[in-house]
């Protein structure tokens, strides 16, 4: 299935446009593709998914055996 696309118009300084054109040429892609990649890099992953859970990105951040008992996080972080 091909994703729907939408044309947009943006206003950027001439210097930024020139830099974008040069980088796109260097990468062998269009400026549109460069901008799409840039947007994808700064937007949160899964942001447009209806069922996305923003907290799921944090799942598994702690080390093995780390509990969530009161005070234990402070002991790990502050060594107290």
PDB file of N, CA, C and O in Angstrom:
ATOM      1  N   UNK A   1       0.835  -1.186   0.000  1.00  0.00           N
ATOM      2  CA  UNK A   1       0.000   0.000   0.000  1.00  0.00           C
ATOM      3  C   UNK A   1       0.880   1.251   0.000  1.00  0.00           C
ATOM      4  O   UNK A   1       1.836   1.345   0.770  1.00  0.00           O
ATOM      5  N   UNK A   2       0.560   2.184  -0.844  1.00  0.00           N
ATOM      6  CA  UNK A   2       1.321   3.430  -0.938  1.00  0.00           C
ATOM      7  C   UNK A   2       0.700   4.446   0.009  1.00  0.00           C
ATOM      8  O   UNK A   2      -0.514   4.648   0.016  1.00  0.00           O
ATOM      9  N   UNK A   3       1.551   5.084   0.808  1.00  0.00           N
ATOM     10  CA  UNK A   3       1.067   6.098   1.744  1.00  0.00           C
ATOM     11  C   UNK A   3       0.609   7.330   0.983  1.00  0.00           C
ATOM     12  O   UNK A   3       1.194   7.704  -0.033  1.00  0.00           O
ATOM     13  N   UNK A   4      -0.440   7.949   1.487  1.00  0.00           N
ATOM     14  CA  UNK A   4      -0.914   9.190   0.885  1.00  0.00           C
ATOM     15  C   UNK A   4       0.119  10.278   1.142  1.00  0.00           C
ATOM     16  O   UNK A   4       0.752  10.312   2.197  1.00  0.00           O
ATOM     17  N   UNK A   5       0.278  11.145   0.188  1.00  0.00           N
ATOM     18  CA  UNK A   5       1.222  12.250   0.352  1.00  0.00           C
ATOM     19  C   UNK A   5       0.477  13.565   0.216  1.00  0.00           C
ATOM     20  O   UNK A   5      -0.578  13.638  -0.414  1.00  0.00           O
ATOM     21  N   UNK A   6       1.034  14.586   0.809  1.00  0.00           N
ATOM     22  CA  UNK A   6       0.442  15.913   0.753  1.00  0.00           C
ATOM     23  C   UNK A   6       1.542  16.908   0.438  1.00  0.00           C
ATOM     24  O   UNK A   6       2.612  16.874   1.046  1.00  0.00           O
ATOM     25  N   UNK A   7       1.283  17.782  -0.499  1.00  0.00           N
ATOM     26  CA  UNK A   7       2.233  18.849  -0.815  1.00  0.00           C
ATOM     27  C   UNK A   7       2.025  19.981   0.178  1.00  0.00           C
ATOM     28  O   UNK A   7       0.895  20.372   0.470  1.00  0.00           O
ATOM     29  N   UNK A   8       3.137  20.501   0.693  1.00  0.00           N
ATOM     30  CA  UNK A   8       3.080  21.635   1.617  1.00  0.00           C
ATOM     31  C   UNK A   8       4.047  22.704   1.132  1.00  0.00           C
ATOM     32  O   UNK A   8       4.996  22.417   0.403  1.00  0.00           O
ATOM     33  N   UNK A   9       3.798  23.911   1.537  1.00  0.00           N
ATOM     34  CA  UNK A   9       4.679  25.021   1.207  1.00  0.00           C
ATOM     35  C   UNK A   9       5.258  25.529   2.518  1.00  0.00           C
ATOM     36  O   UNK A   9       4.525  25.793   3.472  1.00  0.00           O
ATOM     37  N   UNK A  10       6.581  25.664   2.557  1.00  0.00           N
ATOM     38  CA  UNK A  10       7.238  26.205   3.749  1.00  0.00           C
ATOM     39  C   UNK A  10       8.066  27.414   3.346  1.00  0.00           C
ATOM     40  O   UNK A  10       8.429  27.575   2.181  1.00  0.00           O
ATOM     41  N   UNK A  11       8.350  28.238   4.298  1.00  0.00           N
ATOM     42  CA  UNK A  11       9.187  29.412   4.075  1.00  0.00           C
ATOM     43  C   UNK A  11      10.440  29.260   4.921  1.00  0.00           C
ATOM     44  O   UNK A  11      10.365  29.137   6.143  1.00  0.00           O
ATOM     45  N   UNK A  12      11.604  29.270   4.253  1.00  0.00           N
ATOM     46  CA  UNK A  12      12.881  29.146   4.956  1.00  0.00           C
ATOM     47  C   UNK A  12      13.851  30.180   4.391  1.00  0.00           C
ATOM     48  O   UNK A  12      13.687  30.629   3.257  1.00  0.00           O
ATOM     49  N   UNK A  13      14.848  30.556   5.167  1.00  0.00           N
ATOM     50  CA  UNK A  13      15.848  31.507   4.664  1.00  0.00           C
ATOM     51  C   UNK A  13      16.600  30.929   3.457  1.00  0.00           C
ATOM     52  O   UNK A  13      16.764  29.713   3.351  1.00  0.00           O
ATOM     53  N   UNK A  14      17.044  31.783   2.568  1.00  0.00           N
ATOM     54  CA  UNK A  14      17.756  31.349   1.365  1.00  0.00           C
ATOM     55  C   UNK A  14      18.989  30.518   1.705  1.00  0.00           C
ATOM     56  O   UNK A  14      19.305  29.550   1.013  1.00  0.00           O
ATOM     57  N   UNK A  15      19.683  30.904   2.780  1.00  0.00           N
ATOM     58  CA  UNK A  15      20.892  30.175   3.166  1.00  0.00           C
ATOM     59  C   UNK A  15      20.567  28.735   3.559  1.00  0.00           C
ATOM     60  O   UNK A  15      21.305  27.811   3.217  1.00  0.00           O
ATOM     61  N   UNK A  16      19.463  28.551   4.275  1.00  0.00           N
ATOM     62  CA  UNK A  16      19.048  27.216   4.684  1.00  0.00           C
ATOM     63  C   UNK A  16      18.635  26.383   3.473  1.00  0.00           C
ATOM     64  O   UNK A  16      18.922  25.188   3.402  1.00  0.00           O
ATOM     65  N   UNK A  17      17.962  27.024   2.529  1.00  0.00           N
ATOM     66  CA  UNK A  17      17.573  26.333   1.298  1.00  0.00           C
ATOM     67  C   UNK A  17      18.808  25.874   0.532  1.00  0.00           C
ATOM     68  O   UNK A  17      18.847  24.755   0.019  1.00  0.00           O
ATOM     69  N   UNK A  18      19.816  26.739   0.455  1.00  0.00           N
ATOM     70  CA  UNK A  18      21.046  26.390  -0.260  1.00  0.00           C
ATOM     71  C   UNK A  18      21.765  25.230   0.434  1.00  0.00           C
ATOM     72  O   UNK A  18      22.271  24.324  -0.228  1.00  0.00           O
ATOM     73  N   UNK A  19      21.806  25.262   1.764  1.00  0.00           N
ATOM     74  CA  UNK A  19      22.435  24.171   2.512  1.00  0.00           C
ATOM     75  C   UNK A  19      21.665  22.869   2.320  1.00  0.00           C
ATOM     76  O   UNK A  19      22.261  21.803   2.164  1.00  0.00           O
ATOM     77  N   UNK A  20      20.340  22.962   2.333  1.00  0.00           N
ATOM     78  CA  UNK A  20      19.511  21.767   2.133  1.00  0.00           C
ATOM     79  C   UNK A  20      19.732  21.188   0.737  1.00  0.00           C
ATOM     80  O   UNK A  20      19.846  19.973   0.577  1.00  0.00           O
ATOM     81  N   UNK A  21      19.792  22.047  -0.257  1.00  0.00           N
ATOM     82  CA  UNK A  21      20.014  21.591  -1.634  1.00  0.00           C
ATOM     83  C   UNK A  21      21.370  20.906  -1.753  1.00  0.00           C
ATOM     84  O   UNK A  21      21.485  19.860  -2.391  1.00  0.00           O
ATOM     85  N   UNK A  22      22.391  21.491  -1.145  1.00  0.00           N
ATOM     86  CA  UNK A  22      23.732  20.904  -1.209  1.00  0.00           C
ATOM     87  C   UNK A  22      23.771  19.548  -0.504  1.00  0.00           C
ATOM     88  O   UNK A  22      24.373  18.603  -1.015  1.00  0.00           O
ATOM     89  N   UNK A  23      23.137  19.444   0.662  1.00  0.00           N
ATOM     90  CA  UNK A  23      23.127  18.170   1.396  1.00  0.00           C
ATOM     91  C   UNK A  23      22.336  17.113   0.642  1.00  0.00           C
ATOM     92  O   UNK A  23      22.738  15.951   0.593  1.00  0.00           O
ATOM     93  N   UNK A  24      21.224  17.508   0.060  1.00  0.00           N
ATOM     94  CA  UNK A  24      20.424  16.569  -0.730  1.00  0.00           C
ATOM     95  C   UNK A  24      21.238  16.055  -1.921  1.00  0.00           C
ATOM     96  O   UNK A  24      21.219  14.861  -2.220  1.00  0.00           O
ATOM     97  N   UNK A  25      21.946  16.948  -2.591  1.00  0.00           N
ATOM     98  CA  UNK A  25      22.812  16.535  -3.713  1.00  0.00           C
ATOM     99  C   UNK A  25      23.881  15.570  -3.235  1.00  0.00           C
ATOM    100  O   UNK A  25      24.142  14.554  -3.880  1.00  0.00           O
ATOM    101  N   UNK A  26      24.506  15.888  -2.093  1.00  0.00           N
ATOM    102  CA  UNK A  26      25.562  15.038  -1.545  1.00  0.00           C
ATOM    103  C   UNK A  26      25.035  13.640  -1.243  1.00  0.00           C
ATOM    104  O   UNK A  26      25.724  12.646  -1.472  1.00  0.00           O
ATOM    105  N   UNK A  27      23.807  13.572  -0.727  1.00  0.00           N
ATOM    106  CA  UNK A  27      23.205  12.277  -0.391  1.00  0.00           C
ATOM    107  C   UNK A  27      22.555  11.587  -1.584  1.00  0.00           C
ATOM    108  O   UNK A  27      22.202  10.409  -1.512  1.00  0.00           O
ATOM    109  N   UNK A  28      22.398  12.326  -2.684  1.00  0.00           N
ATOM    110  CA  UNK A  28      21.767  11.757  -3.875  1.00  0.00           C
ATOM    111  C   UNK A  28      20.258  11.599  -3.728  1.00  0.00           C
ATOM    112  O   UNK A  28      19.663  10.666  -4.267  1.00  0.00           O
ATOM    113  N   UNK A  29      19.645  12.530  -2.985  1.00  0.00           N
ATOM    114  CA  UNK A  29      18.200  12.499  -2.779  1.00  0.00           C
ATOM    115  C   UNK A  29      17.629  13.874  -3.085  1.00  0.00           C
ATOM    116  O   UNK A  29      18.374  14.834  -3.285  1.00  0.00           O
ATOM    117  N   UNK A  30      16.311  13.963  -3.121  1.00  0.00           N
ATOM    118  CA  UNK A  30      15.664  15.259  -3.351  1.00  0.00           C
ATOM    119  C   UNK A  30      15.612  16.059  -2.051  1.00  0.00           C
ATOM    120  O   UNK A  30      15.763  15.507  -0.961  1.00  0.00           O
ATOM    121  N   UNK A  31      15.398  17.360  -2.186  1.00  0.00           N
ATOM    122  CA  UNK A  31      15.215  18.176  -0.982  1.00  0.00           C
ATOM    123  C   UNK A  31      13.981  17.714  -0.225  1.00  0.00           C
ATOM    124  O   UNK A  31      13.965  17.734   1.006  1.00  0.00           O
ATOM    125  N   UNK A  32      12.953  17.302  -0.944  1.00  0.00           N
ATOM    126  CA  UNK A  32      11.746  16.801  -0.280  1.00  0.00           C
ATOM    127  C   UNK A  32      12.067  15.602   0.591  1.00  0.00           C
ATOM    128  O   UNK A  32      11.590  15.511   1.722  1.00  0.00           O
ATOM    129  N   UNK A  33      12.868  14.680   0.078  1.00  0.00           N
ATOM    130  CA  UNK A  33      13.248  13.502   0.863  1.00  0.00           C
ATOM    131  C   UNK A  33      14.106  13.904   2.056  1.00  0.00           C
ATOM    132  O   UNK A  33      13.956  13.346   3.143  1.00  0.00           O
ATOM    133  N   UNK A  34      14.998  14.861   1.863  1.00  0.00           N
ATOM    134  CA  UNK A  34      15.821  15.348   2.972  1.00  0.00           C
ATOM    135  C   UNK A  34      14.937  15.929   4.077  1.00  0.00           C
ATOM    136  O   UNK A  34      15.162  15.665   5.258  1.00  0.00           O
ATOM    137  N   UNK A  35      13.948  16.709   3.699  1.00  0.00           N
ATOM    138  CA  UNK A  35      13.041  17.315   4.673  1.00  0.00           C
ATOM    139  C   UNK A  35      12.191  16.242   5.347  1.00  0.00           C
ATOM    140  O   UNK A  35      11.975  16.307   6.557  1.00  0.00           O
ATOM    141  N   UNK A  36      11.702  15.251   4.587  1.00  0.00           N
ATOM    142  CA  UNK A  36      10.943  14.147   5.193  1.00  0.00           C
ATOM    143  C   UNK A  36      11.786  13.423   6.234  1.00  0.00           C
ATOM    144  O   UNK A  36      11.305  13.105   7.321  1.00  0.00           O
ATOM    145  N   UNK A  37      13.047  13.164   5.894  1.00  0.00           N
ATOM    146  CA  UNK A  37      13.938  12.477   6.836  1.00  0.00           C
ATOM    147  C   UNK A  37      14.178  13.334   8.086  1.00  0.00           C
ATOM    148  O   UNK A  37      14.223  12.821   9.204  1.00  0.00           O
ATOM    149  N   UNK A  38      14.330  14.621   7.880  1.00  0.00           N
ATOM    150  CA  UNK A  38      14.533  15.515   9.014  1.00  0.00           C
ATOM    151  C   UNK A  38      13.327  15.545   9.940  1.00  0.00           C
ATOM    152  O   UNK A  38      13.473  15.517  11.162  1.00  0.00           O
ATOM    153  N   UNK A  39      12.139  15.602   9.356  1.00  0.00           N
ATOM    154  CA  UNK A  39      10.926  15.582  10.172  1.00  0.00           C
ATOM    155  C   UNK A  39      10.785  14.257  10.912  1.00  0.00           C
ATOM    156  O   UNK A  39      10.422  14.232  12.088  1.00  0.00           O
ATOM    157  N   UNK A  40      11.072  13.166  10.226  1.00  0.00           N
ATOM    158  CA  UNK A  40      10.979  11.850  10.864  1.00  0.00           C
ATOM    159  C   UNK A  40      11.962  11.739  12.025  1.00  0.00           C
ATOM    160  O   UNK A  40      11.687  11.055  13.011  1.00  0.00           O
ATOM    161  N   UNK A  41      13.103  12.410  11.911  1.00  0.00           N
ATOM    162  CA  UNK A  41      14.117  12.342  12.963  1.00  0.00           C
ATOM    163  C   UNK A  41      13.713  13.124  14.211  1.00  0.00           C
ATOM    164  O   UNK A  41      14.132  12.774  15.314  1.00  0.00           O
ATOM    165  N   UNK A  42      12.912  14.169  14.060  1.00  0.00           N
ATOM    166  CA  UNK A  42      12.564  14.986  15.219  1.00  0.00           C
ATOM    167  C   UNK A  42      11.181  14.696  15.795  1.00  0.00           C
ATOM    168  O   UNK A  42      10.899  15.062  16.936  1.00  0.00           O
ATOM    169  N   UNK A  43      10.325  14.049  15.028  1.00  0.00           N
ATOM    170  CA  UNK A  43       8.997  13.724  15.550  1.00  0.00           C
ATOM    171  C   UNK A  43       9.056  12.427  16.340  1.00  0.00           C
ATOM    172  O   UNK A  43       9.790  11.511  15.968  1.00  0.00           O
ATOM    173  N   UNK A  44       8.300  12.335  17.418  1.00  0.00           N
ATOM    174  CA  UNK A  44       8.307  11.100  18.213  1.00  0.00           C
ATOM    175  C   UNK A  44       7.832   9.914  17.379  1.00  0.00           C
ATOM    176  O   UNK A  44       6.885  10.024  16.600  1.00  0.00           O
ATOM    177  N   UNK A  45       8.500   8.788  17.554  1.00  0.00           N
ATOM    178  CA  UNK A  45       8.123   7.571  16.830  1.00  0.00           C
ATOM    179  C   UNK A  45       6.727   7.151  17.233  1.00  0.00           C
ATOM    180  O   UNK A  45       6.372   7.221  18.410  1.00  0.00           O
ATOM    181  N   UNK A  46       5.936   6.717  16.279  1.00  0.00           N
ATOM    182  CA  UNK A  46       4.606   6.212  16.556  1.00  0.00           C
ATOM    183  C   UNK A  46       3.597   7.283  16.929  1.00  0.00           C
ATOM    184  O   UNK A  46       2.480   6.964  17.337  1.00  0.00           O
ATOM    185  N   UNK A  47       3.964   8.520  16.798  1.00  0.00           N
ATOM    186  CA  UNK A  47       3.118   9.629  17.213  1.00  0.00           C
ATOM    187  C   UNK A  47       1.771   9.634  16.517  1.00  0.00           C
ATOM    188  O   UNK A  47       0.775  10.048  17.111  1.00  0.00           O
ATOM    189  N   UNK A  48       1.716   9.190  15.285  1.00  0.00           N
ATOM    190  CA  UNK A  48       0.466   9.213  14.542  1.00  0.00           C
ATOM    191  C   UNK A  48      -0.343   7.932  14.713  1.00  0.00           C
ATOM    192  O   UNK A  48      -1.477   7.854  14.240  1.00  0.00           O
ATOM    193  N   UNK A  49       0.220   6.926  15.381  1.00  0.00           N
ATOM    194  CA  UNK A  49      -0.520   5.699  15.627  1.00  0.00           C
ATOM    195  C   UNK A  49      -1.612   5.974  16.644  1.00  0.00           C
ATOM    196  O   UNK A  49      -1.341   6.511  17.717  1.00  0.00           O
ATOM    197  N   UNK A  50      -2.837   5.612  16.318  1.00  0.00           N
ATOM    198  CA  UNK A  50      -3.971   5.891  17.201  1.00  0.00           C
ATOM    199  C   UNK A  50      -3.799   5.260  18.571  1.00  0.00           C
ATOM    200  O   UNK A  50      -4.180   5.856  19.578  1.00  0.00           O
ATOM    201  N   UNK A  51      -3.230   4.060  18.623  1.00  0.00           N
ATOM    202  CA  UNK A  51      -3.096   3.371  19.897  1.00  0.00           C
ATOM    203  C   UNK A  51      -1.735   3.528  20.533  1.00  0.00           C
ATOM    204  O   UNK A  51      -1.410   2.788  21.462  1.00  0.00           O
ATOM    205  N   UNK A  52      -0.927   4.467  20.066  1.00  0.00           N
ATOM    206  CA  UNK A  52       0.432   4.614  20.584  1.00  0.00           C
ATOM    207  C   UNK A  52       0.416   5.019  22.051  1.00  0.00           C
ATOM    208  O   UNK A  52      -0.375   5.865  22.470  1.00  0.00           O
ATOM    209  N   UNK A  53       1.304   4.400  22.822  1.00  0.00           N
ATOM    210  CA  UNK A  53       1.448   4.700  24.246  1.00  0.00           C
ATOM    211  C   UNK A  53       2.789   5.392  24.438  1.00  0.00           C
ATOM    212  O   UNK A  53       3.829   4.745  24.313  1.00  0.00           O
ATOM    213  N   UNK A  54       2.800   6.696  24.741  1.00  0.00           N
ATOM    214  CA  UNK A  54       4.066   7.415  24.868  1.00  0.00           C
ATOM    215  C   UNK A  54       4.966   6.855  25.966  1.00  0.00           C
ATOM    216  O   UNK A  54       6.183   7.032  25.902  1.00  0.00           O
ATOM    217  N   UNK A  55       4.405   6.191  26.961  1.00  0.00           N
ATOM    218  CA  UNK A  55       5.198   5.635  28.055  1.00  0.00           C
ATOM    219  C   UNK A  55       5.936   4.379  27.621  1.00  0.00           C
ATOM    220  O   UNK A  55       6.911   3.987  28.262  1.00  0.00           O
ATOM    221  N   UNK A  56       5.490   3.739  26.542  1.00  0.00           N
ATOM    222  CA  UNK A  56       6.131   2.494  26.118  1.00  0.00           C
ATOM    223  C   UNK A  56       7.580   2.719  25.696  1.00  0.00           C
ATOM    224  O   UNK A  56       8.383   1.787  25.740  1.00  0.00           O
ATOM    225  N   UNK A  57       7.928   3.938  25.288  1.00  0.00           N
ATOM    226  CA  UNK A  57       9.316   4.227  24.926  1.00  0.00           C
ATOM    227  C   UNK A  57      10.248   4.117  26.128  1.00  0.00           C
ATOM    228  O   UNK A  57      11.449   3.902  25.968  1.00  0.00           O
ATOM    229  N   UNK A  58       9.696   4.264  27.327  1.00  0.00           N
ATOM    230  CA  UNK A  58      10.509   4.191  28.533  1.00  0.00           C
ATOM    231  C   UNK A  58      10.625   2.780  29.077  1.00  0.00           C
ATOM    232  O   UNK A  58      11.437   2.529  29.967  1.00  0.00           O
ATOM    233  N   UNK A  59       9.841   1.867  28.568  1.00  0.00           N
ATOM    234  CA  UNK A  59       9.842   0.501  29.076  1.00  0.00           C
ATOM    235  C   UNK A  59      11.220  -0.116  28.930  1.00  0.00           C
ATOM    236  O   UNK A  59      11.841  -0.028  27.870  1.00  0.00           O
ATOM    237  N   UNK A  60      11.692  -0.738  29.993  1.00  0.00           N
ATOM    238  CA  UNK A  60      12.967  -1.427  29.954  1.00  0.00           C
ATOM    239  C   UNK A  60      14.174  -0.540  30.143  1.00  0.00           C
ATOM    240  O   UNK A  60      15.292  -0.971  29.863  1.00  0.00           O
ATOM    241  N   UNK A  61      13.992   0.690  30.609  1.00  0.00           N
ATOM    242  CA  UNK A  61      15.148   1.588  30.732  1.00  0.00           C
ATOM    243  C   UNK A  61      16.041   1.229  31.903  1.00  0.00           C
ATOM    244  O   UNK A  61      17.218   1.588  31.905  1.00  0.00           O
ATOM    245  N   UNK A  62      15.519   0.533  32.892  1.00  0.00           N
ATOM    246  CA  UNK A  62      16.309   0.194  34.076  1.00  0.00           C
ATOM    247  C   UNK A  62      17.098  -1.088  33.867  1.00  0.00           C
ATOM    248  O   UNK A  62      16.801  -1.877  32.971  1.00  0.00           O
ATOM    249  N   UNK A  63      18.097  -1.282  34.698  1.00  0.00           N
ATOM    250  CA  UNK A  63      18.903  -2.485  34.626  1.00  0.00           C
ATOM    251  C   UNK A  63      18.184  -3.686  35.213  1.00  0.00           C
ATOM    252  O   UNK A  63      17.199  -3.540  35.937  1.00  0.00           O
ATOM    253  N   UNK A  64      18.680  -4.865  34.900  1.00  0.00           N
ATOM    254  CA  UNK A  64      18.099  -6.094  35.408  1.00  0.00           C
ATOM    255  C   UNK A  64      18.180  -6.119  36.931  1.00  0.00           C
ATOM    256  O   UNK A  64      19.213  -5.770  37.503  1.00  0.00           O
ATOM    257  N   UNK A  65      17.117  -6.522  37.578  1.00  0.00           N
ATOM    258  CA  UNK A  65      17.097  -6.607  39.032  1.00  0.00           C
ATOM    259  C   UNK A  65      16.749  -5.305  39.727  1.00  0.00           C
ATOM    260  O   UNK A  65      16.650  -5.270  40.953  1.00  0.00           O
ATOM    261  N   UNK A  66      16.564  -4.242  38.977  1.00  0.00           N
ATOM    262  CA  UNK A  66      16.208  -2.955  39.575  1.00  0.00           C
ATOM    263  C   UNK A  66      14.729  -2.984  39.916  1.00  0.00           C
ATOM    264  O   UNK A  66      13.893  -3.211  39.042  1.00  0.00           O
ATOM    265  N   UNK A  67      14.405  -2.756  41.169  1.00  0.00           N
ATOM    266  CA  UNK A  67      13.000  -2.756  41.571  1.00  0.00           C
ATOM    267  C   UNK A  67      12.501  -1.322  41.641  1.00  0.00           C
ATOM    268  O   UNK A  67      13.251  -0.368  41.437  1.00  0.00           O
ATOM    269  N   UNK A  68      11.234  -1.203  41.929  1.00  0.00           N
ATOM    270  CA  UNK A  68      10.648   0.124  42.030  1.00  0.00           C
ATOM    271  C   UNK A  68      10.146   0.383  43.450  1.00  0.00           C
ATOM    272  O   UNK A  68       9.215   1.164  43.650  1.00  0.00           O
ATOM    273  N   UNK A  69      10.750  -0.259  44.411  1.00  0.00           N
ATOM    274  CA  UNK A  69      10.377  -0.024  45.803  1.00  0.00           C
ATOM    275  C   UNK A  69      10.774   1.388  46.197  1.00  0.00           C
ATOM    276  O   UNK A  69      11.799   1.893  45.739  1.00  0.00           O
ATOM    277  N   UNK A  70       9.965   2.037  47.049  1.00  0.00           N
ATOM    278  CA  UNK A  70      10.295   3.405  47.480  1.00  0.00           C
ATOM    279  C   UNK A  70      11.710   3.476  48.050  1.00  0.00           C
ATOM    280  O   UNK A  70      12.106   2.647  48.868  1.00  0.00           O
ATOM    281  N   UNK A  71      12.448   4.460  47.612  1.00  0.00           N
ATOM    282  CA  UNK A  71      13.797   4.675  48.107  1.00  0.00           C
ATOM    283  C   UNK A  71      14.885   3.977  47.313  1.00  0.00           C
ATOM    284  O   UNK A  71      16.036   4.409  47.348  1.00  0.00           O
ATOM    285  N   UNK A  72      14.558   2.917  46.603  1.00  0.00           N
ATOM    286  CA  UNK A  72      15.594   2.185  45.870  1.00  0.00           C
ATOM    287  C   UNK A  72      16.120   2.970  44.681  1.00  0.00           C
ATOM    288  O   UNK A  72      17.308   2.896  44.368  1.00  0.00           O
ATOM    289  N   UNK A  73      15.261   3.714  44.022  1.00  0.00           N
ATOM    290  CA  UNK A  73      15.717   4.525  42.896  1.00  0.00           C
ATOM    291  C   UNK A  73      16.722   5.565  43.389  1.00  0.00           C
ATOM    292  O   UNK A  73      17.756   5.781  42.757  1.00  0.00           O
ATOM    293  N   UNK A  74      16.413   6.215  44.529  1.00  0.00           N
ATOM    294  CA  UNK A  74      17.343   7.184  45.101  1.00  0.00           C
ATOM    295  C   UNK A  74      18.686   6.546  45.404  1.00  0.00           C
ATOM    296  O   UNK A  74      19.736   7.150  45.184  1.00  0.00           O
ATOM    297  N   UNK A  75      18.645   5.309  45.917  1.00  0.00           N
ATOM    298  CA  UNK A  75      19.895   4.610  46.239  1.00  0.00           C
ATOM    299  C   UNK A  75      20.723   4.366  44.986  1.00  0.00           C
ATOM    300  O   UNK A  75      21.949   4.472  45.015  1.00  0.00           O
ATOM    301  N   UNK A  76      20.053   4.040  43.891  1.00  0.00           N
ATOM    302  CA  UNK A  76      20.762   3.787  42.632  1.00  0.00           C
ATOM    303  C   UNK A  76      21.298   5.092  42.065  1.00  0.00           C
ATOM    304  O   UNK A  76      22.449   5.158  41.633  1.00  0.00           O
ATOM    305  N   UNK A  77      20.473   6.125  42.065  1.00  0.00           N
ATOM    306  CA  UNK A  77      20.849   7.397  41.446  1.00  0.00           C
ATOM    307  C   UNK A  77      21.849   8.175  42.299  1.00  0.00           C
ATOM    308  O   UNK A  77      22.849   8.684  41.794  1.00  0.00           O
ATOM    309  N   UNK A  78      21.563   8.260  43.599  1.00  0.00           N
ATOM    310  CA  UNK A  78      22.368   9.106  44.476  1.00  0.00           C
ATOM    311  C   UNK A  78      23.353   8.336  45.362  1.00  0.00           C
ATOM    312  O   UNK A  78      24.184   8.935  46.045  1.00  0.00           O
ATOM    313  N   UNK A  79      23.251   7.018  45.341  1.00  0.00           N
ATOM    314  CA  UNK A  79      24.169   6.225  46.143  1.00  0.00           C
ATOM    315  C   UNK A  79      23.894   6.306  47.638  1.00  0.00           C
ATOM    316  O   UNK A  79      24.778   6.049  48.456  1.00  0.00           O
ATOM    317  N   UNK A  80      22.673   6.661  47.987  1.00  0.00           N
ATOM    318  CA  UNK A  80      22.358   6.770  49.404  1.00  0.00           C
ATOM    319  C   UNK A  80      21.734   5.506  49.953  1.00  0.00           C
ATOM    320  O   UNK A  80      21.411   5.443  51.139  1.00  0.00           O
TER     321      UNK A  80
END
